[in-house]
């Protein structure tokens, strides 16, 4: 600030003499005194500079005047300094106090004109020489506020409040202040542990965030518990090992399924190859077959004149056996614990002939059943003889059909025709039965395919043909392909049952005059081959093959028994394993379920029924295993007194009267056949003669084989005796002693010799 103003502002007792020279100094000083970049005092507008004007000796911004300046602010009129609030009064105008450098004490007006200022204060000066208040004892005024006297204290502290609003120190990262001490802060709740915090692992302070339970482990990176996974390839040959690795890879042409098994890709009906595993190379083995004693089977079917018309497909589930048997053209379902005691269930047939143009409008002949639970699929031959007048009563046109059941085999419906054959019916020779369609066939299953082996007598080359379908298709219509040119390429069905499809290639060509039916295909583990059993009017035949395509010569394995015996003449057969009756399994021993016929074309004979026979397969050069003996037992009806010798394990309405001994199931050295005879429908007795010796008697079957002479040790005699009944009737029975007339027991003859009963 210019020196002239330092002289101008002095205490009041010096003003009088200075006023004398004020006017002379004013002009010199006015140019040095400015406010906001302008001169404060002026005589004309030119003294104020551009954009300013001179009004009443003071510079104002153009357009503004004294009226625009608030009281007490810079530029306002004043008399004393306290008229200008925090500013100074200079020449009647308020000017910033800072504009006066080292001007000495501000000039004041009268005392009563000062305005005290105690806003926000309770102590200290009020700005007019007074006080805003007094503090209490122990308090001190600090910036106009009374505060208690405070002595900061940080003794024993490294952090926290010093007691006076200050701080004793701060803690490092990862620490928290507790009671003046820095302590480690566990990381379990830190953001890096996620929303739920760390569940396990070190907490960063020497402790743990938690312990993982059971078969789990802590992942340090996340602080979370994860299940401990161990490599597990049990029963797996491919796929995930459970820990991100592999249990192995599949060879070419196979893929890994969800169970870790290498399997072929999803089945397609036209896939190349036959689809049955080969049994290797080398010459076909020689063999022979022995049969044991026939045993009555499915004894619940006992209506007079009724007899089985085709093979009997069997389904096993747990301890229950189901058999589907065709009688009088309809299919009946048998159920029980085995094939011997199974009874028809329900009484009504489960599948009956169709009507109209259906190919099964005369009879339905089951050949295979599959399924589980409530679902069943039944494959059968539909047969009719109504479509041509040249067909005789026993001549039929056959077609391969399929029906389904959703109630466990109680009712079958949705029947459809699925396979046709190559030829046309031979109407020119009415003496030859016509087999149009895939009649008299059989189904062989693998994990991947259903194979139909069927007979076609009327093809250009009569023989046994094959068709194949994927198991996954359920054998539905359109799923079957015929074997031709080394693969399954030809569609196996046309528009209806009477429209032949493209020709196929026979797997077996019949010789001149040969007519075989009901083939049975089996995978044989004993000979290491496949076997094919067929029947004709002379008995049963068997062929063997390494690949189920190329078959060796047929060998006779069983001849029919003499017709005059009225015993079993094989018309149809089904093959089962002796332990579990598993269909199409043949090792060294098996069981054959057969039905009776008079001429091979299912003409009924009195008393014809299903029979179960033990079958033993013997390879060339090996010794046969003796078939087990069976017990000859005499049963008695308590109500009628009737005596019934038999080899059955039980007879309805009869109890055991006498265990006689043991006889052979099949032929043995020095033995003869023992027939089961029935006279006048009431007298059951055994005989060594096929005509049963007595008038009115007929053969029901074979009980076993007995010794005519005591050709070895350990044998005991057995006698046939009788009781006379009213009306010249007799009841024959067996005894281990000669009957002497006592109690009416009269001797008849020495029947032969048997082994003692097992202890």
C-alpha positions in Angstrom: 0.0 0.0 0.0 1.3 3.5 -0.8 2.9 5.5 2.1 0.3 8.2 1.8 -2.3 5.8 3.2 -0.1 4.6 5.9 -0.1 8.2 7.1 -3.7 8.7 6.5 -4.9 6.0 8.8 -3.8 6.9 12.3 -5.3 6.9 15.7 -8.0 9.6 16.3 -5.8 11.9 18.5 -3.7 12.5 15.4 -6.4 13.2 12.8 -6.8 16.9 13.4 -3.5 18.0 12.0 -3.7 15.4 9.2 -7.0 16.8 7.9 -5.2 19.9 6.8 -3.3 18.1 4.2 -6.0 15.5 3.2 -7.1 17.3 0.1 -3.6 17.7 -1.2 -2.9 14.1 -0.7 -6.2 12.7 -2.1 -5.4 13.2 -5.7 -2.0 11.6 -5.4 -3.3 8.7 -3.5 -6.6 8.0 -5.3 -4.9 6.4 -8.2 -3.1 3.9 -5.8 -6.3 2.7 -4.1 -8.5 0.2 -5.9 -11.2 -2.3 -5.2 -11.8 -5.4 -7.4 -9.5 -4.1 -10.1 -11.0 -0.5 -10.1 -10.2 2.7 -8.4 -12.3 3.3 -5.4 -12.6 7.1 -5.6 -13.0 9.2 -8.7 -13.8 12.6 -10.1 -14.9 11.4 -13.5 -15.6 8.2 -15.4 -12.2 8.1 -16.8 -10.8 7.6 -13.3 -12.6 4.3 -13.1 -11.5 2.6 -16.2 -13.3 0.7 -19.0 -16.7 -0.8 -18.0 -17.0 1.4 -14.9 -18.5 4.8 -14.1 -18.0 7.5 -11.5 -21.1 8.2 -9.2 -20.8 10.6 -6.2 -17.0 10.3 -6.2 -16.9 6.5 -6.2 -16.4 4.0 -9.1 -19.3 1.6 -9.8 -19.8 -1.0 -12.5 -21.7 0.4 -15.4 -25.5 0.1 -14.8 -25.1 -0.1 -11.1 -25.1 2.5 -8.3 -25.0 3.0 -4.5 -28.5 1.5 -4.3 -27.0 -1.8 -5.6 -24.4 -2.2 -2.8 -25.7 -4.0 0.4 -25.1 -2.3 3.7 -21.8 -3.2 5.2 -20.3 -4.7 2.1 -17.5 -3.3 0.0 -18.5 0.0 -1.6 -21.4 0.7 0.8 -21.6 4.1 2.6 -20.2 4.1 6.1 -19.1 6.3 9.0 -17.2 3.9 11.2 -15.4 0.7 10.7 -18.0 -1.3 12.5 -20.5 -0.1 9.9 -18.7 -2.4 7.4 -18.9 -5.7 9.3 -15.5 -7.3 8.8 -14.4 -4.5 6.4 -12.9 -1.0 7.1 -14.6 2.3 6.5 -12.4 4.5 4.2 -13.5 7.9 3.1 -17.2 7.0 3.8 -17.0 3.8 1.8 -16.5 0.2 3.0 -13.3 -1.3 1.8 -11.6 -4.7 2.5 -9.5 -4.5 5.6 -6.7 -6.4 3.9 -6.5 -3.5 1.4 -4.9 -1.4 4.2 -1.4 -2.7 4.8 0.0 -1.9 8.3 -2.5 0.8 8.8 -2.6 0.4 12.5 -5.7 0.0 14.7 -8.9 0.5 12.8 -10.8 3.6 13.5 -13.9 3.1 15.5 -17.0 5.1 16.2 -19.0 5.4 19.4 -19.1 2.4 21.7 -22.8 2.0 21.6 -22.6 1.6 17.8 -20.5 -1.7 18.0 -22.4 -4.9 17.3 -21.2 -8.0 19.4 -20.8 -11.2 17.4 -21.1 -14.5 19.5 -22.6 -16.8 16.9 -21.5 -20.4 17.7 -19.6 -19.2 20.8 -20.0 -19.7 24.5 -16.8 -18.0 25.5 -14.1 -15.6 24.3 -14.3 -12.0 22.8 -17.5 -10.8 21.3 -15.8 -8.4 18.8 -16.8 -5.2 20.6 -14.5 -5.5 23.6 -16.8 -7.8 25.6 -17.0 -11.6 26.2 -19.3 -14.3 24.9 -19.2 -16.2 28.2 -17.1 -17.7 30.9 -16.0 -21.3 31.2 -16.4 -23.4 34.3 -13.6 -24.5 36.5 -11.6 -27.2 34.8 -12.6 -25.9 31.4 -10.7 -23.8 28.9 -12.0 -21.7 26.1 -10.8 -23.0 22.7 -12.0 -21.1 19.6 -15.1 -19.8 21.4 -16.0 -23.2 22.9 -15.6 -24.4 26.5 -13.8 -27.7 26.6 -12.7 -29.9 29.5 -9.0 -29.9 30.1 -7.7 -33.2 28.5 -4.3 -35.0 28.8 -3.8 -37.6 26.0 -2.9 -41.1 27.2 -1.4 -44.0 25.1 0.3 -45.9 27.8 0.1 -49.7 27.0 -1.6 -49.0 23.7 -0.4 -49.4 20.1 -3.7 -48.3 18.5 -7.0 -46.8 19.2 -8.2 -43.5 20.9 -5.8 -41.5 23.1 -8.7 -40.3 25.3 -8.7 -36.8 23.9 -10.0 -37.6 20.3 -6.6 -38.4 19.0 -5.1 -41.8 18.0 -2.4 -44.0 19.6 -1.6 -45.6 16.3 -3.0 -47.7 13.4 -2.8 -51.5 12.7 -1.4 -53.2 9.7 -3.5 -54.8 7.0 -5.1 -58.0 8.2 -5.2 -56.8 11.8 -7.9 -55.2 13.9 -7.5 -53.0 17.1 -8.9 -54.6 20.2 -8.4 -52.8 23.6 -5.5 -50.8 22.3 -3.7 -53.9 20.8 -3.4 -54.9 17.2 -4.7 -58.5 16.8 -4.8 -60.7 13.7 -8.2 -60.7 11.9 -9.2 -64.3 10.6 -9.8 -64.4 6.9 -12.8 -66.8 7.0 -15.3 -64.0 6.3 -13.1 -62.2 3.7 -14.5 -61.5 0.3 -12.1 -63.9 -1.4 -13.9 -66.7 0.3 -17.2 -66.0 -1.5 -20.6 -65.0 -0.2 -20.7 -67.7 2.4 -17.1 -67.2 3.6 -14.4 -69.8 4.0 -15.7 -73.2 5.4 -12.3 -74.8 5.9 -8.6 -74.3 5.8 -6.2 -71.9 7.8 -7.7 -68.7 9.0 -4.4 -66.8 8.6 -4.1 -66.4 12.4 -2.9 -69.8 13.3 -6.4 -71.3 13.5 -8.9 -73.0 11.1 -12.0 -71.8 9.4 -13.5 -75.3 9.8 -13.0 -79.0 9.3 -14.4 -80.8 6.3 -16.8 -83.7 7.2 -16.8 -87.3 5.9 -15.2 -88.1 2.6 -14.4 -84.5 1.6 -11.3 -82.4 1.6 -10.5 -78.7 1.8 -9.5 -76.8 -1.4 -7.0 -74.2 -0.3 -7.7 -71.9 -3.3 -11.4 -71.5 -2.4 -11.6 -72.4 1.3 -14.5 -74.8 0.5 -15.0 -78.5 1.2 -15.1 -80.8 -1.8 -15.9 -84.5 -2.0 -12.8 -86.7 -2.2 -13.0 -88.6 -5.5 -11.1 -91.8 -6.0 -10.4 -93.6 -9.2 -13.0 -96.3 -9.7 -13.0 -98.6 -12.8 -14.8 -101.5 -11.2 -16.7 -103.4 -13.9 -15.8 -100.7 -16.4 -13.6 -101.0 -19.5 -14.0 -97.5 -20.8 -15.2 -94.0 -19.9 -14.7 -91.7 -16.9 -12.7 -93.1 -13.9 -14.3 -90.7 -11.5 -11.3 -88.4 -11.1 -11.1 -86.9 -14.6 -9.2 -89.8 -16.1 -10.3 -92.8 -18.2 -10.9 -96.4 -17.6 -9.9 -97.3 -21.1 -10.8 -96.8 -24.8 -12.9 -98.9 -27.1 -11.6 -100.6 -30.1 -12.6 -99.6 -33.6 -16.3 -100.1 -34.3 -17.3 -99.9 -30.6 -18.4 -97.1 -28.4 -18.5 -96.6 -24.7 -22.0 -96.7 -23.1 -23.1 -95.2 -19.8 -22.2 -98.4 -17.9 -18.5 -98.2 -19.1 -18.9 -101.0 -21.5 -17.6 -101.1 -25.1 -20.7 -101.8 -27.2 -21.5 -101.5 -30.9 -23.2 -98.2 -31.9 -27.1 -98.1 -32.0 -28.4 -101.1 -34.0 -29.4 -100.5 -37.6 -31.4 -103.3 -39.4 -29.2 -103.1 -42.6 -25.8 -103.4 -40.8 -23.3 -105.7 -42.6 -22.3 -109.1 -41.3 -24.5 -111.8 -39.8 -24.4 -110.7 -36.2 -23.9 -114.1 -34.5 -20.4 -114.6 -33.0 -18.4 -117.3 -34.9 -17.3 -120.4 -32.9 -14.0 -120.6 -34.8 -12.7 -122.9 -37.5 -11.9 -126.5 -37.8 -13.9 -129.7 -38.5 -17.4 -130.0 -37.1 -17.5 -132.4 -34.1 -19.3 -135.8 -34.3 -21.9 -136.4 -31.7 -24.7 -138.6 -30.4 -27.8 -137.9 -28.3 -29.6 -139.9 -25.6 -33.0 -139.1 -24.2 -34.4 -139.9 -20.8 -37.8 -140.9 -19.7 -40.6 -138.5 -20.8 -42.5 -136.8 -18.0 -45.9 -135.3 -18.4 -45.7 -131.5 -18.5 -48.3 -128.7 -18.3 -50.7 -131.1 -16.6 -53.3 -128.4 -16.1 -54.5 -128.9 -19.7 -56.5 -132.1 -19.4 -59.7 -131.6 -21.5 -60.5 -134.6 -23.6 -59.2 -134.5 -27.1 -57.2 -131.3 -26.6 -53.5 -131.4 -27.6 -50.7 -129.0 -28.2 -50.4 -127.7 -31.8 -47.0 -126.1 -31.9 -43.9 -125.3 -30.0 -44.3 -123.9 -26.5 -42.5 -120.6 -25.9 -41.5 -120.1 -22.2 -40.7 -117.0 -20.2 -39.0 -117.1 -16.8 -39.1 -114.4 -14.3 -37.7 -115.0 -10.8 -39.2 -118.3 -9.5 -42.1 -118.3 -11.9 -42.4 -120.0 -15.3 -44.9 -118.9 -18.0 -45.7 -121.2 -20.9 -47.8 -120.2 -24.0 -49.4 -123.2 -25.6 -51.6 -123.4 -28.6 -54.7 -125.6 -28.3 -57.6 -125.8 -30.7 -56.2 -122.8 -32.6 -56.0 -120.5 -29.6 -53.2 -119.6 -27.2 -53.4 -120.4 -23.5 -51.0 -119.1 -20.8 -49.7 -121.6 -18.2 -48.1 -120.4 -14.9 -46.3 -122.2 -12.1 -43.0 -123.0 -10.5 -41.9 -125.4 -13.2 -43.0 -126.8 -16.6 -44.4 -130.0 -15.0 -46.9 -128.5 -12.5 -47.7 -125.2 -14.3 -51.5 -124.7 -14.7 -53.4 -122.7 -17.3 -54.0 -119.1 -16.2 -56.3 -117.5 -17.0 -58.9 -120.1 -18.1 -59.8 -118.1 -21.2 -57.4 -118.0 -24.0 -55.0 -115.0 -24.2 -54.9 -114.9 -28.0 -57.6 -116.2 -30.4 -57.8 -116.5 -34.2 -58.7 -113.3 -36.1 -61.3 -112.8 -38.7 -61.9 -111.5 -42.2 -58.6 -111.1 -44.2 -56.3 -111.8 -41.2 -53.8 -114.6 -41.9 -54.5 -116.0 -38.4 -58.2 -116.4 -38.8 -58.1 -120.2 -38.3 -55.4 -120.7 -35.6 -52.5 -118.9 -33.9 -49.4 -121.0 -33.1 -46.9 -119.3 -30.7 -43.2 -119.8 -31.3 -41.5 -117.2 -29.0 -42.3 -114.8 -26.2 -40.2 -112.1 -24.6 -40.6 -109.2 -22.1 -40.8 -108.5 -18.4 -43.2 -106.9 -15.9 -46.5 -106.2 -17.4 -45.2 -106.1 -21.0 -45.1 -109.1 -23.3 -44.3 -109.6 -27.0 -45.6 -112.8 -28.6 -44.3 -114.0 -32.0 -46.5 -116.6 -33.6 -47.5 -118.3 -36.9 -50.9 -117.1 -38.1 -52.6 -119.8 -40.1 -55.6 -120.0 -42.4 -57.0 -122.6 -44.9 -60.0 -120.5 -46.0 -58.4 -118.8 -48.9 -58.3 -121.6 -51.4 -60.8 -124.4 -52.0 -58.0 -126.8 -53.0 -56.6 -126.9 -49.4 -57.6 -129.8 -47.3 -58.6 -129.5 -43.6 -55.1 -130.0 -42.4 -53.5 -127.7 -45.0 -52.7 -124.1 -44.0 -51.1 -120.9 -45.2 -48.7 -119.6 -42.6 -47.5 -116.0 -41.8 -45.1 -114.8 -39.2 -47.0 -112.5 -36.8 -46.5 -110.4 -33.7 -48.9 -109.4 -30.8 -48.3 -107.4 -27.6 -49.7 -107.5 -24.1 -49.7 -104.8 -21.4 -51.2 -106.9 -18.6 -48.6 -109.6 -18.1 -49.8 -111.9 -20.9 -53.5 -112.1 -19.9 -54.6 -110.5 -23.2 -52.7 -110.0 -26.4 -53.7 -107.4 -29.1 -52.2 -105.2 -31.8 -51.4 -108.2 -33.9 -49.5 -107.4 -37.1 -47.9 -109.3 -39.9 -44.1 -108.8 -39.9 -42.5 -111.3 -42.3 -43.4 -112.9 -45.7 -41.5 -115.5 -47.7 -40.4 -115.9 -51.3 -42.6 -118.6 -52.9 -46.2 -119.1 -53.6 -48.5 -121.9 -52.2 -48.4 -125.1 -54.1 -52.0 -125.4 -55.0 -51.2 -127.8 -57.9 -50.5 -130.6 -55.4 -53.2 -130.6 -52.8 -51.6 -133.6 -51.1 -48.8 -131.3 -49.9 -49.6 -129.0 -47.1 -49.0 -125.3 -48.0 -46.8 -123.2 -45.8 -47.0 -119.7 -47.2 -45.4 -117.1 -44.9 -42.7 -117.7 -42.3 -44.5 -120.6 -40.8 -43.0 -123.1 -38.3 -40.2 -120.8 -37.3 -38.2 -120.0 -34.1 -36.6 -116.9 -32.6 -33.0 -116.8 -31.4 -31.9 -113.8 -29.4 -28.6 -112.1 -28.9 -27.9 -108.9 -27.0 -28.2 -107.0 -30.3 -30.5 -108.9 -32.7 -33.6 -111.1 -33.0 -33.0 -113.9 -35.5 -35.9 -115.6 -37.1 -35.2 -119.1 -38.5 -38.2 -120.2 -40.5 -39.2 -122.9 -42.9 -40.6 -122.2 -46.3 -41.7 -125.3 -48.2 -43.0 -123.4 -51.2 -40.0 -121.3 -52.1 -38.0 -122.0 -55.3 -35.5 -123.8 -53.0 -37.5 -125.2 -50.0 -35.5 -125.1 -46.8 -34.7 -123.0 -43.7 -34.4 -119.2 -44.2 -33.4 -116.4 -41.9 -34.5 -112.9 -41.1 -33.0 -110.4 -38.6 -34.3 -107.4 -36.6 -32.7 -105.2 -33.9 -33.7 -106.1 -30.4 -34.4 -102.4 -29.8 -37.1 -102.5 -32.4 -39.1 -105.2 -30.5 -39.5 -107.1 -33.8 -42.0 -104.5 -35.1 -43.3 -104.3 -38.6 -40.7 -103.0 -41.1 -37.8 -103.9 -38.7 -37.0 -107.2 -40.3 -34.5 -107.9 -43.1 -34.1 -111.2 -45.0 -30.8 -112.9 -45.5 -29.6 -112.6 -49.1 -26.2 -112.2 -50.7 -24.2 -112.7 -47.4 -26.2 -110.1 -45.4 -29.6 -108.9 -44.3 -30.6 -106.6 -47.2 -34.1 -107.5 -48.4 -37.2 -106.1 -46.8 -39.1 -108.9 -45.1 -42.7 -107.6 -45.4 -44.9 -106.3 -48.1 -48.4 -104.8 -48.0 -50.1 -107.8 -46.6 -49.6 -111.4 -45.6 -50.3 -112.7 -49.1 -47.7 -110.6 -51.0 -44.3 -112.2 -51.1 -41.3 -110.0 -50.6 -37.9 -110.2 -52.5 -36.3 -113.6 -52.6 -33.8 -114.6 -50.0 -31.0 -117.3 -49.7 -31.8 -120.5 -47.7 -29.4 -121.4 -44.9 -30.4 -125.0 -45.2 -31.8 -126.6 -48.5 -34.0 -129.6 -48.0 -33.2 -132.8 -49.9 -35.6 -134.5 -52.2 -38.6 -135.6 -50.3 -37.5 -134.0 -47.1 -39.9 -131.8 -45.2 -38.7 -130.5 -41.8 -40.4 -128.1 -39.5 -40.1 -126.3 -36.2 -36.3 -125.5 -36.2 -34.7 -124.9 -32.8 -31.5 -122.9 -32.8 -29.2 -123.2 -29.8 -25.7 -121.9 -28.9 -23.9 -125.0 -27.6 -21.1 -124.6 -25.1 -20.3 -128.3 -24.8 -19.4 -128.9 -28.5 -18.5 -125.3 -29.1 -20.9 -125.0 -32.0 -24.5 -123.9 -32.8 -27.1 -126.7 -33.0 -30.2 -126.8 -35.1 -32.9 -129.3 -34.2 -35.8 -130.0 -36.6 -38.6 -132.6 -36.7 -40.4 -134.5 -39.5 -42.6 -137.6 -39.7 -39.7 -139.9 -38.8 -38.5 -138.2 -35.6 -35.9 -135.5 -34.7 -32.8 -134.4 -36.5 -29.8 -132.2 -35.5 -27.2 -130.2 -37.4 -24.2 -128.3 -36.1 -22.5 -125.1 -37.4 -19.6 -122.8 -36.4 -21.3 -119.6 -37.6 -25.0 -120.5 -37.6 -25.0 -119.9 -41.4 -23.2 -122.9 -42.9 -24.6 -126.2 -41.5 -23.3 -129.7 -41.5 -25.3 -132.8 -42.5 -28.3 -133.7 -40.4 -28.1 -136.6 -38.0 -31.0 -138.4 -36.6 -31.2 -138.0 -32.8 -34.6 -139.6 -32.1 -37.1 -141.9 -33.8 -40.8 -141.9 -33.1 -42.0 -144.7 -31.0 -44.2 -147.3 -32.7 -47.5 -145.8 -33.7 -49.5 -148.7 -32.3 -48.1 -147.8 -28.9 -50.0 -144.5 -29.1 -47.1 -142.9 -27.3 -45.1 -139.8 -28.1 -44.6 -139.1 -31.8 -42.8 -135.8 -31.9 -44.6 -133.1 -33.9 -43.2 -130.0 -32.1 -40.3 -129.4 -29.7 -38.8 -126.6 -27.6 -35.4 -126.7 -25.9 -34.6 -125.7 -22.3 -31.7 -126.0 -20.0 -32.2 -128.4 -17.1 -31.3 -126.0 -14.3 -33.3 -122.9 -15.2 -35.0 -123.8 -18.5 -33.3 -120.9 -20.2 -34.6 -120.9 -23.8 -32.1 -121.7 -26.5 -29.3 -122.8 -24.2 -27.8 -126.3 -24.7 -24.7 -127.6 -23.0 -24.2 -131.3 -22.5 -27.5 -131.8 -20.9 -30.8 -130.1 -21.7 -34.5 -130.7 -21.6 -36.8 -131.0 -24.6 -40.5 -130.0 -24.3 -42.3 -132.0 -27.0 -45.9 -132.5 -28.1 -47.6 -135.6 -29.6 -49.0 -136.1 -33.1 -50.1 -139.1 -35.1 -48.6 -138.3 -38.5 -46.4 -135.3 -37.9 -49.0 -132.8 -39.0 -50.8 -132.5 -35.7 -53.6 -134.9 -36.1 -55.0 -135.5 -32.5 -54.6 -138.8 -30.8 -56.2 -139.9 -27.6 -54.4 -138.7 -24.5 -51.8 -136.7 -26.4 -50.2 -134.1 -24.1 -46.9 -132.1 -23.7 -44.0 -134.1 -22.4 -40.6 -133.1 -20.9 -37.6 -135.2 -21.7 -34.0 -135.1 -20.5 -31.5 -134.9 -23.3 -27.8 -135.8 -23.1 -25.4 -134.7 -25.9 -22.2 -136.8 -26.2 -19.2 -135.8 -28.3 -17.5 -138.5 -30.5 -15.0 -140.5 -28.5 -16.4 -139.5 -25.1 -18.3 -141.7 -22.7 -21.9 -140.8 -21.9 -22.9 -139.8 -18.4 -25.5 -142.1 -17.0 -28.9 -140.5 -16.8 -30.2 -140.5 -13.2 -32.6 -143.2 -12.0 -36.1 -142.3 -10.9 -38.3 -143.7 -8.2 -41.2 -146.1 -8.9 -44.0 -145.2 -6.4 -47.5 -146.6 -5.8 -50.2 -144.0 -5.0 -53.6 -144.5 -3.4 -56.9 -142.6 -3.6 -58.3 -142.6 0.0 -61.8 -142.1 -1.2 -62.0 -144.8 -3.9 -59.1 -147.1 -2.9 -57.7 -146.9 -6.4 -54.0 -147.9 -6.7 -51.8 -146.1 -9.3 -48.1 -147.1 -9.9 -46.2 -144.2 -11.4 -42.8 -142.4 -11.6 -44.4 -139.0 -11.0 -43.4 -137.2 -7.9 -47.1 -136.7 -7.0 -50.6 -137.5 -8.3 -53.6 -135.3 -7.6 -56.1 -136.7 -5.0 -53.6 -139.5 -4.2 -51.2 -140.1 -1.4 -48.1 -142.4 -1.3 -49.0 -146.0 -0.6 -45.6 -147.7 -1.2 -42.2 -146.8 -2.5 -41.2 -149.8 -4.6 -37.6 -149.0 -5.8 -35.6 -147.3 -8.6 -35.7 -147.8 -12.4 -33.8 -146.2 -15.2 -34.9 -143.1 -17.1 -33.3 -144.2 -20.4 -32.1 -147.4 -21.9 -29.4 -149.2 -19.9 -27.6 -152.5 -20.3 -29.9 -155.5 -20.1 -33.0 -153.3 -19.5 -36.4 -153.3 -21.3 -39.0 -150.5 -21.6 -41.8 -150.3 -19.0 -45.0 -148.8 -20.4 -47.6 -146.8 -18.6 -51.0 -148.3 -19.4 -54.6 -147.4 -18.7 -57.6 -149.8 -19.0 -61.2 -148.5 -19.3 -60.2 -145.1 -18.0 -59.8 -146.2 -14.4 -57.2 -149.0 -14.1 -53.6 -147.7 -14.1 -50.9 -150.3 -14.4 -47.4 -151.0 -15.9 -46.6 -153.4 -18.7 -43.6 -154.6 -20.6 -45.7 -155.0 -23.7 -46.5 -152.1 -26.1 -50.1 -153.4 -26.4 -50.5 -153.4 -22.6 -51.6 -157.1 -22.9 -55.2 -156.6 -21.6 -58.3 -155.9 -23.6 -59.4 -152.3 -23.4 -56.0 -151.0 -22.3 -53.8 -148.5 -24.1 -50.4 -147.0 -23.6 -50.2 -143.6 -22.0 -46.4 -143.3 -22.1 -43.3 -144.8 -20.7 -42.5 -145.2 -17.0 -38.9 -146.1 -17.5 -36.6 -149.1 -18.0 -36.7 -152.3 -15.9 -34.5 -155.5 -15.8 -36.4 -158.5 -17.2 -33.8 -160.8 -15.4 -31.7 -160.3 -12.2 -28.6 -159.6 -14.4 -26.6 -158.0 -11.6 -26.6 -157.8 -7.9 -28.7 -155.4 -5.8 -31.9 -156.1 -7.7 -35.2 -157.1 -6.2 -38.3 -158.6 -7.9 -41.5 -156.6 -8.4 -44.9 -158.3 -9.0 -48.0 -157.1 -10.7 -51.2 -158.1 -8.8 -54.9 -157.1 -9.0 -58.1 -156.7 -7.0 -61.4 -157.9 -8.4 -64.1 -155.2 -8.5 -67.8 -155.4 -9.1 -68.8 -155.8 -12.8 -65.8 -157.9 -13.8 -63.6 -154.8 -13.3 -60.0 -155.1 -11.9 -57.6 -152.7 -10.2 -54.0 -153.7 -11.0 -51.2 -152.7 -8.7 -47.5 -153.6 -7.8 -46.1 -155.5 -4.9 -42.7 -156.5 -3.7 -44.0 -159.9 -2.7 -46.2 -162.5 -4.5 -49.8 -161.9 -3.9 -51.5 -165.1 -2.5 -55.2 -164.1 -2.5 -55.1 -162.7 1.0 -57.5 -159.7 1.3 -58.5 -160.3 -2.3 -55.0 -159.6 -3.6 -54.5 -162.0 -6.5 -51.2 -162.6 -8.4 -50.9 -161.6 -12.0 -47.2 -162.0 -13.1 -43.6 -161.3 -12.2 -43.0 -157.9 -13.9 -39.2 -157.8 -13.6 -36.4 -156.6 -11.3 -35.6 -153.1 -10.0 -33.0 -151.5 -7.7 -33.7 -150.9 -4.0 -35.1 -147.5 -3.2 -32.5 -144.9 -2.1 -32.2 -144.8 1.7 
